[in-house]
């Protein structure tokens, strides 16, 4: 498993899975980075992605490997 980074004032809901895979293709981060002031809803699964500051992710969402969610989305 790779590292998981969570920024200040972020909220992670219940039953959320943050999965950082080790073996990934080139240019895909092997970590999960969650920025500041992020809200991740219950039941969400995040695989090896970058979530920038001030992002809201609703409940029961799957964020696949290599996704980059930019600030404010």
C-alpha positions, 0 to 999 in steps of 0.5 A: 500500500502507498501513502495516504495524505489528508489535509487540514479541516477535511471530513471523511464520511463513514465507510469510506475506503482510501486505497493507494495501490503500489503497482500502477502504470507510469504517471499514475500516483501510487498514493491518495492525496486529499487536500484541505477543506475536502468533504468525502461522503459516506460509502465513497471509494478512492483509488490512487488519486489526487483530490485538491483543496475545497472539493466536495465528493457526494456519497457512494462515489467511486474515484478510479486510479489516476483521477485528479479532482481540481480545486473547487469541483 
